[in-house]
Amino acid sequence: MIISCTQCDKKFEIESNLIPSEGRLLQCSSCNHKWFYKKKTEKIVTDNLKKKIFENKKIKKPVKKQKTLSGYPKEYKTIASTISKKKVKISTLNSILVFIISLIALILILDTFKNPISTLIPNINFLLESLYETFKDIILFFKDLF
């Protein structure tokens, strides 16, 4: 059992068979204070001791790890949201880049095979020339901006 000094609150571990049911006189080895201790007050003293230990250590209940939708623990929520935002930005840029490259590849294929395609689409030469002129105008526009 753990007993604490009533004056200096120093804690001592004493075997319960050393204290009779009538109680006994105890002396603190730290401050030499003497007091009479009975077993029936043991519960009160140990309850007070437990309260003081928890207050001194400020022990909190353990926090269970909760997961967000992205699979990260809750305390890393900001990191997880930052990572997911970067993925969204990267995927948007990738989509735009793939679209532009695909469009250029389609134009090159149409220009390469414009004679065989002209049987299916008779105005293909005119459409491609208009497209080239539009690209030239866009390039000139950006050159004027800079």
Steps between C-alpha positions, in 0.01 A plus 500: 500500500609858438485749786583868475631731771233742620750785519732475198292262279792264446374155397611175658427142405428293811379142520146489638583231760733747678205719602255336745126565482525735805751714307853603588726800533702576188794732445600659171860429410517820300368767742490293828131585543306248713134413455260224591376286211195270501406258222143627472633831370708312248237534228475877544876542496545281192215679320660835577836363390355378170343841440829675572695265275258558211504876560880511512545294186194647328429165342248519220299222352673339204376634170386243250636550154223597266550475130378744244378408155850530359631238747707734715462531881305802616807684635647494147184640349670815374779298341248266339293788365814669363607181325153442353485863377836458328375182334194683372711787363745261337223291346332815360826618346564152364154490344551837330843397373369168364214684327740747330738225388209291368366799308842566341534129411155503338589808295827340386320180399236698309772702323700189414203313352303797360489360145338166593275673757387758241285230339304472829517868602520716185583828683790357705762719324303816571439399866868423562613830339250688720630319804860590415404865453325497838813361667711771332261768631518357854883494487506863376261601778730353769806662338327839515420447871867447584 
